[in-house]
């Protein structure tokens, strides 16, 4: 009983009109009209495209995707991979780029 009275007394002392958010700034009554609108940069240019006129051979790595028969099942209820069916390692490759123009 004493706990209920103490809880009610503590709730009645908290003001209900306090907001947890700050009050936003109030805009001025008269807005200034002497400022011009922002203008876009008329001298802006698109990024220049780098054209390659030569054959290019670069090294790379191919990462093969592994698919298991248990994909989509809950953990513990799917097929387990054995030692023979381990994930594939990346394969070294060469990328050849030839311009067509």
Protein Blocks (a to p, Z undefined) as FASTA:
>chain_A
ZZmmmmmmmmmmpcfkbcfbdcdddddfbdcfkbccddddfkbccddddddfbdcddddd
dddddddfkgoiaehiaccddfklcccdddddddddddfZZ
